[in-house]
Amino acid sequence: MNAINLYEAKTNLSSLVDRAAAGEEIVIAKGGRPLVRLVPLHRRTAPRPLGLLAGQVRVGADFDDPLPDNVMRAFEGFEP
C-alpha cells in the first residue's frame, strides 16, 4: 500500500488510476492524515445474461408523450 499526498495525487492522477487499475492499492493523504483509498473496481467474473426480462416488460406506445399538467407541476414542486 502506497501513501501519497493530495497535491501529488492531483498532479499524477492519470498514472495513479493506471496503477490502481493494475491492482495496486493507493492511499491519498492530506496533511499527513490518510483520507481515501484508490483501488481497482471488482471485475465481473461471469458475463451478464442478455434478455433477462425478455417478454416480462412492456413499454407503452405513449412512453415518450408529454406528462399531464398535474404530474409536471408535482415534478416542479408546485403540488404535493
Helices and strands as residue ranges (DSSP letters): E 2-5, H 6-11, H 13-21, E 26-30, E 33-38, H 69-75
